[in-house]
């Protein structure tokens, strides 16, 4: 579900959740917002865990890790 598709009740529930549970921001996109966005994209828990672990160990963002994986696949497909 995208934020634009949320009902007023869903917005209120999200607002209440964020008010009660202040998100902890982390390095390299490992914060609560990044994790929520990845879940909204439909990524599995295993994929999210991999991206966050790889991003933290490489000191990169999850987006940079995804970009590297895609670049590797494109280069492999053209060889």
C-alpha positions as CSV (number, residue, x, y, z in Angstrom):
1,X,0.0,0.0,0.0
2,X,1.3,3.4,-0.9
3,X,0.8,6.4,1.4
4,X,-1.5,8.1,-1.1
5,X,-3.8,5.0,-1.0
6,X,-4.2,5.1,2.8
7,X,-7.5,5.9,4.4
8,X,-7.9,8.5,7.1
9,X,-8.1,5.7,9.6
10,X,-4.8,4.2,8.3
11,X,-3.1,7.6,8.5
12,X,-4.4,8.0,12.1
13,X,-3.1,4.6,13.0
14,X,0.3,5.3,11.5
15,X,0.4,8.6,13.2
16,X,-0.4,7.0,16.6
17,X,2.2,4.3,16.0
18,X,4.9,6.8,15.2
19,X,3.9,9.0,18.2
20,X,4.1,6.0,20.6
21,X,7.2,4.4,19.0
22,X,9.6,7.0,17.9
23,X,11.6,5.5,15.0
24,X,15.3,5.0,15.7
25,X,17.4,6.3,12.8
26,X,20.3,4.2,11.7
27,X,23.2,4.5,9.4
28,X,23.2,3.5,5.7
29,X,19.4,3.4,5.3
30,X,18.9,0.9,8.1
31,X,16.4,3.0,9.9
32,X,12.7,2.3,10.5
33,X,11.6,4.2,7.5
34,X,13.9,2.3,5.1
35,X,12.7,-1.0,6.5
36,X,9.1,0.1,6.1
37,X,9.6,1.2,2.5
38,X,11.3,-2.2,1.7
39,X,8.3,-4.0,3.2
40,X,5.9,-1.8,1.2
41,X,7.9,-2.8,-2.0
42,X,7.0,-6.4,-1.2
43,X,10.5,-7.5,-0.3
44,X,10.7,-10.6,1.9
45,X,12.1,-10.5,5.4
46,X,15.1,-12.5,4.3
47,X,15.8,-10.0,1.5
48,X,15.5,-7.1,3.8
49,X,17.8,-8.7,6.3
50,X,20.4,-9.4,3.6
51,X,20.3,-5.9,2.3
52,X,20.6,-4.3,5.7
53,X,23.4,-6.6,6.7
54,X,25.3,-6.2,3.5
55,X,24.8,-2.4,3.6
56,X,26.1,-2.1,7.1
57,X,29.1,-4.3,6.5
58,X,30.0,-2.4,3.3
59,X,29.1,1.0,4.7
60,X,26.6,1.7,1.9
61,X,22.9,2.2,1.6
62,X,20.5,-0.6,0.7
63,X,19.8,1.2,-2.6
64,X,23.6,1.1,-3.4
65,X,23.6,-2.6,-2.7
66,X,20.6,-3.2,-5.0
67,X,22.2,-1.0,-7.7
68,X,25.4,-3.1,-7.6
69,X,23.5,-6.3,-7.8
70,X,21.5,-5.1,-10.8
71,X,24.7,-3.8,-12.5
72,X,26.4,-7.2,-12.0
73,X,23.3,-9.0,-13.6
74,X,23.3,-6.6,-16.6
75,X,27.0,-7.0,-17.2
76,X,26.7,-10.8,-16.9
77,X,23.8,-10.8,-19.4
78,X,25.7,-8.8,-22.0
79,X,28.9,-11.0,-21.9
